[in-house]
Every structure is written in C-alpha cells, then in structure tokens.
Amino acid sequence: MSSAADGFRMPPEWAHHERTWMAWPPPNDTFADADELAAARRAWAEVARAVRRFEPVTVVADPAEAAQARALLGPGVEVCEHPLDDAWMRDTGPTFVVRTGPGGGELGAVDWTFNGWGAQGWARWKHDAELAGHVAESAGARTFRSCMVNEGGGIHVDGEGTVLLTETVQLDPDRNPGWTRERAEAEIHARLGTRKAIWLPRGLTADYGRFGTRGHVDIVAAFARPGLVVAHTQPDPAHPDHEVSRENVRLLRGSTDARGRPLEVVELPAPTVSDHDGEPVDYSYVNHYLCNGGVVLGGFADPRDEAAADVFRRLFPRRTVTLVDARTIFAAGGGVHCITQQQPGT
C-alpha cells in the first residue's frame, strides 16, 4: 500500500517539527583533504547549533567519527551512530509524512531509492542507501519503500497538494531510466499525498558540475506558504543562470497550484559573487531551512545577504532569521537545506 493511500501526507516545511536530522561529514571525495573536511565540519556544526536554538537536533555520525562530532557540536545536539558515505541528510534521509485521525497522529517515512545522485562516478552510497531506514526506525516512523530514485532536495511541497519538481532529476536516465512524467508524478503523489506537480526544466548551471545534484529544485524554488513561491534569479545577463532563472520564474508565474490558485512569485536575486576560480557558482538564498520559530538562511559574506534576510523577515514575521555562512557547504555541492531534514510533529 502506498503511504498516500493509507492516509499519509507530507506536511509543508513551515509546519511544526519534532526535530531536525543531520549527518556528520565523513572522510570522502567530497571533501578533498583534511583542511576541507575540517572546514565542512565547522560549517555543519554552525548550522546544527543555529537550528538547535529553535528545536531538537539529532546528527547521525559514522561510529569512527562520533566522538569528534560530539566534541564539535557541543552538549545541546544529540549524536547517534550509523555508517555513512556522505553528509546530505536531505537526500539520503527519509522524507517524513504524517497521518492524522481521531485516534491521534502517526509518523511515516518515505524511503526513496538512493543511487548517488544518478550513480555519479565519485559517489559512494552503500551505507547512505540504508540511512533513511535507520533514521525512520530511530524516529519510530512507519516506513514506506519507494522504487523511485529520488532525493529530498528534488521535491518541495505546499502542504495542500502541490509539489515542485525538475525534469533533470526525476526523469534523469541515470536515476529512473525510461520513466515518463506520468509515471514519476504517479509515484510522487502516491508517496507524498500530493495531486498537482509543477515541473521546472532544470536547475542552476553549477549544480551540473562534479559534485552537483543535476538540478535539485530546492536551490531554484521553494514554497513559503500555499500559493507563494520564492525563486532564484540571476541579475547578471552574462551569467549562464540568467536565462535559466528567467525561464523558471516565467513558468512559475504561469502556473496554478492544486487548488487552482495562480502562484505568486517572490524573486530572490543571487549574491553578487557569481564565480569562484573562474567557474560559475550556484549560491542561492532559496536554499534555506525553516524550523520552529526560525529561518536558517545561507549567507555568502555578500552585499545581498541582508536584503535576502529582509525578504524572509517579511515573509515570516513571527520567525527569527539567522544568517550562517554557507560558502563551505556550497563548495561541497549543496546548501543549508541540503544538510537538514525535518521530522514533523504528529
């Protein structure tokens, strides 16, 4: 039985959380040397402590790294042990769903098939393919296995039946060979309880680089509330994401949600820094994380950081916006949203 058929739905990120799950960076190809690994661990720890101000945080660490994780994270963050290949809990952890009823709520977890973001040559996923099941069991969730290769960064829901997707993720031949839109939508809806999919053609240019995800939507567009989407834009006409983001915004503004409402789009201009060592970067304020009473927003030591924070303060006037330096996280292939995964309350 699918999770949706049994009454489970994925709540929006702004709904109440029981806790946040993260994964501790292990030694691997993502972090090229000891200095980069140490910098990544400091960045992950900063995000964990920022989230912990608002809700409990559990960090999964490889048993060989657990003591060091506890020392860096501090006493306020729980650490549990499980073998890891990488550190992107949004993608390797479960997507939590909930069922409500007269007898109370029940927590469920969708365990997508994971194959290293489309079996990329550098990726290893023996342990990470088992991580969602471990986290679900630890959370006391009823697990629903999916045959679809998918990651949590490849979806975003409004909690009222609408989901954002990108064609280069769910329809990636290295993820789901031969799958059509119709088949992908059917599986997504069956797992998340959604009924309307809005497809964007692709993600940001740098996300197709070596450590990229090949187009995750959570760096491009995200619901801030039903009927309203924040969307990445690139003001620089010379940047390859200028046209990409214009097309995405055009498509979003021409879309309606599951309830038939035209989408309102709030644009989030990219930071002024558009490249690193001559290569384009995919720095994006869209890749934020909502937690109980807070917004943890990636910053880039950039003049546009505060303007982006002001947008989120207006969108979420009852939440505290916390800027954390996300440059190290982006250098490894993701952002604040990519390293966090919410466990909703029931």
Backbone torsions as a table, in degrees:
resi	resn	phi	psi	omega
1	MET	NA	137.9	177.2
2	SER	-75.3	157.0	179.8
3	SER	-61.9	-40.6	-179.6
4	ALA	-65.9	-39.8	179.3
5	ALA	-63.5	-25.0	178.3
6	ASP	-95.3	12.7	172.2
7	GLY	92.6	9.1	-179.8
8	PHE	-90.5	144.6	177.4
9	ARG	-137.6	149.0	173.8
10	MET	-84.5	118.6	177.9
11	PRO	-72.1	158.8	174.9
12	PRO	-70.1	160.7	-176.1
13	GLU	-64.3	-25.4	-178.1
14	TRP	-80.4	-6.4	174.4
15	ALA	-69.2	164.6	-176.4
16	HIS	-62.2	138.8	177.5
17	HIS	-105.8	144.8	168.8
18	GLU	-80.0	-38.8	178.1
19	ARG	-169.8	173.0	173.2
20	THR	-115.4	138.6	175.9
21	TRP	-107.1	141.5	174.4
22	MET	-138.8	171.4	176.9
23	ALA	-128.7	141.1	-175.2
24	TRP	-86.5	130.2	-178.2
25	PRO	-57.9	120.9	175.0
26	PRO	-95.0	167.0	173.2
27	PRO	-64.8	125.8	177.1
28	ASN	-165.9	-175.9	-176.8
29	ASP	-67.5	-22.5	-179.2
30	THR	-61.9	-36.7	-178.9
31	PHE	-109.9	104.9	-162.5
32	ALA	-63.2	-33.4	-177.3
33	ASP	-149.5	-178.4	-175.6
34	ALA	-62.2	-36.5	-179.8
35	ASP	-66.7	-43.1	179.7
36	GLU	-66.4	-38.6	178.0
37	LEU	-64.6	-43.1	179.1
38	ALA	-63.3	-40.8	178.2
39	ALA	-64.5	-40.6	178.8
40	ALA	-62.6	-43.5	-179.1
41	ARG	-64.0	-36.7	175.8
42	ARG	-64.7	-40.3	-179.3
43	ALA	-67.7	-44.1	177.8
44	TRP	-61.4	-41.3	-179.9
45	ALA	-64.7	-37.4	178.1
46	GLU	-62.9	-42.2	177.9
47	VAL	-64.9	-44.3	-180.0
48	ALA	-58.5	-44.0	-179.5
49	ARG	-69.9	-33.5	176.8
50	ALA	-64.9	-42.6	178.3
51	VAL	-68.0	-37.1	-176.6
52	ARG	-62.1	-20.5	175.6
53	ARG	-62.8	-21.1	-173.1
54	PHE	-116.3	-23.3	-177.1
55	GLU	-163.5	163.2	178.1
56	PRO	-62.6	148.2	179.0
57	VAL	-130.0	131.1	172.4
58	THR	-117.5	126.6	179.6
59	VAL	-110.2	124.4	174.9
60	VAL	-85.4	128.7	179.6
61	ALA	-127.7	144.9	171.9
62	ASP	-59.6	140.8	-177.7
63	PRO	-52.2	-34.2	-179.4
64	ALA	-71.4	-18.0	-175.6
65	GLU	-111.4	-0.2	-170.1
66	ALA	-64.8	-42.7	-178.6
67	ALA	-62.7	-41.3	179.1
68	GLN	-67.5	-37.0	177.4
69	ALA	-62.4	-45.4	179.8
70	ARG	-61.4	-39.1	-178.8
71	ALA	-65.5	-42.1	-178.0
72	LEU	-77.6	-35.4	-176.4
73	LEU	-75.5	-32.5	-179.6
74	GLY	91.7	172.5	-171.3
75	PRO	-70.3	-17.1	-175.8
76	GLY	-82.1	-8.5	-175.6
77	VAL	-113.7	126.7	179.0
78	GLU	-76.6	139.9	176.3
79	VAL	-120.9	128.8	172.0
80	CYS	-121.6	160.4	-169.7
81	GLU	-111.4	134.7	173.9
82	HIS	-164.6	142.9	178.6
83	PRO	-58.9	140.6	-177.5
84	LEU	-131.3	152.0	169.6
85	ASP	-104.1	-34.8	-176.2
86	ASP	-149.9	-167.0	-165.3
87	ALA	-132.9	30.8	-174.5
88	TRP	-111.3	80.8	-173.1
89	MET	-61.9	-29.1	176.4
90	ARG	-56.9	-35.0	-173.6
91	ASP	-96.5	-36.4	-175.2
92	THR	-96.9	-17.5	175.9
93	GLY	-82.5	176.8	179.6
94	PRO	-77.9	159.2	167.2
95	THR	-96.3	113.3	-175.1
96	PHE	-79.1	142.0	176.5
97	VAL	-130.9	161.3	-179.2
98	VAL	-134.6	152.3	172.9
99	ARG	-123.9	128.1	178.4
100	THR	-110.4	149.9	179.9
101	GLY	-170.3	179.3	-177.3
102	PRO	-58.3	-30.9	-178.8
103	GLY	-86.3	4.6	-178.5
104	GLY	109.4	-178.3	-175.8
105	GLY	-93.1	159.0	176.7
106	GLU	-134.9	137.2	-179.8
107	LEU	-92.8	132.5	174.2
108	GLY	-124.0	168.7	-179.2
109	ALA	-146.8	126.4	174.9
110	VAL	-87.3	123.3	178.0
111	ASP	-103.8	91.5	177.8
112	TRP	-66.8	156.6	169.6
113	THR	-73.7	131.7	-178.5
114	PHE	-118.8	130.2	179.8
115	ASN	-134.8	37.0	176.2
116	GLY	70.5	45.2	176.6
117	TRP	55.4	46.5	179.0
118	GLY	88.6	37.9	175.5
119	ALA	51.6	47.9	179.4
120	GLN	-69.1	146.6	-170.4
121	GLY	-59.9	-31.1	-177.4
122	TRP	-85.6	-16.7	-170.1
123	ALA	-79.3	148.6	170.7
124	ARG	-128.1	136.8	-174.0
125	TRP	-142.7	17.9	178.8
126	LYS	-55.4	-48.8	-178.7
127	HIS	-81.2	-40.7	-177.2
128	ASP	-65.6	-26.9	176.9
129	ALA	-66.2	-18.4	179.7
130	GLU	-101.8	-5.7	-171.8
131	LEU	-67.3	-40.5	-178.1
132	ALA	-59.4	-42.2	178.6
133	GLY	-64.3	-38.9	178.7
134	HIS	-64.9	-46.1	-179.6
135	VAL	-64.7	-43.2	179.1
136	ALA	-59.2	-44.8	179.0
137	GLU	-63.6	-42.9	179.4
138	SER	-62.4	-33.0	-179.6
139	ALA	-83.3	-6.4	-177.9
140	GLY	74.4	29.0	-176.7
141	ALA	-94.5	148.9	171.5
142	ARG	-78.6	124.7	-171.6
143	THR	-95.5	136.6	175.5
144	PHE	-120.5	114.4	179.7
145	ARG	-81.2	139.7	176.2
146	SER	-119.2	141.1	176.6
147	CYS	-80.4	-9.5	-179.0
148	MET	-78.1	132.5	169.4
149	VAL	-77.9	117.7	-174.5
150	ASN	-158.8	159.3	176.6
151	GLU	-132.0	155.1	-178.1
152	GLY	-61.8	-27.8	177.4
153	GLY	-73.8	-8.2	-179.7
154	GLY	-92.7	4.8	-179.1
155	ILE	-137.4	152.6	170.7
156	HIS	-151.7	129.6	-174.2
157	VAL	-117.5	158.0	176.7
158	ASP	-100.1	-2.5	-179.0
159	GLY	78.4	-1.2	-179.3
160	GLU	-125.8	23.5	172.5
161	GLY	108.6	-0.2	-176.6
162	THR	-110.7	140.5	177.4
163	VAL	-133.6	139.1	175.2
164	LEU	-95.4	135.8	-179.4
165	LEU	-137.7	165.4	171.9
166	THR	-127.3	140.6	-174.8
167	GLU	-62.4	-30.2	-175.2
168	THR	-82.9	-0.1	175.9
169	VAL	-104.2	-71.2	-176.0
170	GLN	-64.8	-27.0	179.8
171	LEU	-101.6	12.9	178.2
172	ASP	-63.1	122.9	179.7
173	PRO	-62.6	-19.2	175.7
174	ASP	-88.6	-6.0	173.1
175	ARG	-104.3	-58.9	-175.1
176	ASN	-129.8	74.4	-175.3
177	PRO	-59.6	130.3	176.3
178	GLY	82.8	-1.7	-178.9
179	TRP	-74.5	141.0	175.0
180	THR	-97.3	168.2	174.1
181	ARG	-56.4	-43.3	-176.1
182	GLU	-61.4	-43.7	-179.6
183	ARG	-67.7	-41.6	179.7
184	ALA	-63.6	-44.6	179.0
185	GLU	-61.4	-42.8	-178.7
186	ALA	-59.9	-41.7	-179.2
187	GLU	-71.4	-41.8	177.5
188	ILE	-59.7	-49.7	-178.2
189	HIS	-62.9	-37.6	-179.1
190	ALA	-67.3	-26.2	-178.6
191	ARG	-94.0	-36.8	-173.2
192	LEU	-100.1	-13.8	-176.0
193	GLY	77.4	20.0	176.3
194	THR	-88.9	170.2	178.7
195	ARG	-140.9	-5.0	179.0
196	LYS	-135.6	123.0	177.7
197	ALA	-107.6	133.6	173.3
198	ILE	-110.2	115.4	-176.0
199	TRP	-96.6	129.1	168.4
200	LEU	-102.7	148.9	-172.4
201	PRO	-69.8	-33.4	-175.5
202	ARG	-166.9	171.9	176.5
203	GLY	-98.1	-159.6	-177.4
204	LEU	-80.9	153.7	-170.2
205	THR	-57.6	-46.7	-176.8
206	ALA	-66.9	-17.7	179.0
207	ASP	-74.0	-2.4	174.6
208	TYR	-106.1	12.6	174.8
209	GLY	-80.3	-168.0	-170.6
210	ARG	-56.9	-47.6	-177.1
211	PHE	-101.3	21.2	-179.1
212	GLY	-80.7	169.4	-179.7
213	THR	-98.9	-3.2	-176.4
214	ARG	67.3	36.8	166.9
215	GLY	114.9	29.8	178.7
216	HIS	-56.5	138.7	-176.3
217	VAL	-74.2	-24.0	-172.9
218	ASP	-74.3	2.3	172.3
219	ILE	-106.6	-6.6	-173.9
220	VAL	-110.0	-47.0	-174.9
221	ALA	-154.4	147.8	179.9
222	ALA	-153.2	142.8	173.2
223	PHE	-70.9	136.3	171.6
224	ALA	-103.5	-24.2	170.5
225	ARG	-167.4	167.2	179.3
226	PRO	-56.0	129.2	179.0
227	GLY	87.8	-4.7	-177.9
228	LEU	-132.2	130.2	-178.2
229	VAL	-123.2	137.2	167.5
230	VAL	-93.2	137.3	-174.3
231	ALA	-134.4	138.4	177.6
232	HIS	-70.8	135.9	171.7
233	THR	-131.5	150.9	179.4
234	GLN	-119.3	104.5	-175.7
235	PRO	-68.1	-22.1	-175.1
236	ASP	-78.3	112.2	-178.5
237	PRO	-62.5	-21.3	-179.6
238	ALA	-81.9	-12.8	-177.9
239	HIS	-82.3	138.3	-177.9
240	PRO	-62.1	-20.3	179.5
241	ASP	-84.1	-4.4	179.1
242	HIS	-59.4	-52.5	-179.4
243	GLU	-73.5	-35.5	177.9
244	VAL	-57.4	-49.1	-176.9
245	SER	-71.2	-34.8	176.6
246	ARG	-61.1	-42.1	179.2
247	GLU	-66.4	-41.8	178.7
248	ASN	-62.3	-44.7	179.4
249	VAL	-63.2	-41.8	179.0
250	ARG	-60.4	-44.7	179.9
251	LEU	-65.1	-41.7	179.6
252	LEU	-64.2	-43.0	-179.2
253	ARG	-67.7	-21.2	177.6
254	GLY	-93.1	5.3	-175.6
255	SER	-103.6	157.5	171.2
256	THR	-119.3	155.4	-179.8
257	ASP	-89.7	-173.0	-175.5
258	ALA	-63.0	-21.5	179.2
259	ARG	-97.7	6.0	176.3
260	GLY	86.0	6.9	179.7
261	ARG	-81.2	133.3	170.9
262	PRO	-62.8	139.3	-178.6
263	LEU	-75.6	135.8	167.3
264	GLU	-91.1	135.5	-176.5
265	VAL	-119.5	124.6	173.6
266	VAL	-104.2	118.8	-176.7
267	GLU	-83.4	138.5	176.0
268	LEU	-117.2	98.3	-179.6
269	PRO	-60.0	141.2	178.7
270	ALA	-62.9	156.7	172.4
271	PRO	-56.7	160.1	-178.3
272	THR	-68.5	-27.3	176.4
273	VAL	-73.6	117.8	-174.7
274	SER	-112.7	-7.8	178.9
275	ASP	-149.9	161.5	175.6
276	HIS	-135.8	120.6	-176.9
277	ASP	54.4	37.5	176.2
278	GLY	84.3	-3.4	179.2
279	GLU	-105.9	140.8	179.1
280	PRO	-64.2	145.3	175.6
281	VAL	-109.2	157.9	179.1
282	ASP	-110.4	34.9	176.5
283	TYR	-52.4	129.4	-174.9
284	SER	-149.5	132.2	175.2
285	TYR	-78.9	-13.2	177.3
286	VAL	-62.8	-32.1	-175.3
287	ASN	-80.8	70.7	-179.8
288	HIS	-112.0	177.0	178.4
289	TYR	-135.6	127.5	175.3
290	LEU	-93.0	129.6	173.8
291	CYS	-131.6	176.2	-174.0
292	ASN	-58.7	107.4	178.8
293	GLY	79.7	5.4	-176.3
294	GLY	-143.4	160.8	169.0
295	VAL	-126.3	119.6	174.7
296	VAL	-99.0	113.6	-170.6
297	LEU	-115.3	128.7	176.7
298	GLY	-68.5	131.7	174.9
299	GLY	-116.6	165.4	-172.4
300	PHE	-136.3	25.6	-174.3
301	ALA	49.4	45.7	-169.9
302	ASP	-122.8	149.5	178.7
303	PRO	-58.4	-23.0	-178.3
304	ARG	-88.9	-3.0	-179.5
305	ASP	-57.3	-49.6	-175.8
306	GLU	-68.5	-34.3	176.8
307	ALA	-63.5	-41.3	177.3
308	ALA	-65.1	-41.7	177.9
309	ALA	-61.0	-37.8	177.9
310	ASP	-64.4	-37.6	176.2
311	VAL	-59.7	-45.6	-179.4
312	PHE	-69.1	-32.2	175.5
313	ARG	-64.5	-36.6	177.2
314	ARG	-71.8	-38.5	-180.0
315	LEU	-71.0	-32.6	-176.7
316	PHE	-129.0	70.4	-173.2
317	PRO	-64.3	-18.2	-179.5
318	ARG	-97.7	6.4	179.4
319	ARG	-114.4	149.1	176.1
320	THR	-89.1	125.8	179.6
321	VAL	-92.2	123.2	179.4
322	THR	-116.8	121.2	176.4
323	LEU	-88.4	129.5	173.9
324	VAL	-125.2	146.4	-179.2
325	ASP	-70.1	116.0	-174.9
326	ALA	-105.6	6.2	-174.9
327	ARG	-63.2	-40.1	179.1
328	THR	-66.0	-38.2	179.5
329	ILE	-66.4	-44.4	178.8
330	PHE	-64.5	-34.7	179.0
331	ALA	-62.5	-26.5	179.6
332	ALA	-89.2	-7.4	174.2
333	GLY	119.9	8.4	-178.7
334	GLY	-156.6	-159.4	-178.9
335	GLY	-145.6	-167.6	-176.9
336	VAL	-58.5	-43.4	-179.8
337	HIS	-64.2	-34.7	-175.1
338	CYS	-68.7	-23.0	-175.5
339	ILE	-103.1	4.3	-179.4
340	THR	-122.8	153.6	175.4
341	GLN	-147.8	124.0	-176.8
342	GLN	-83.7	139.3	168.6
343	GLN	-105.2	108.4	-175.2
344	PRO	-71.3	156.8	172.1
345	GLY	-74.9	160.3	-179.8
346	THR	-117.1	NA	NA
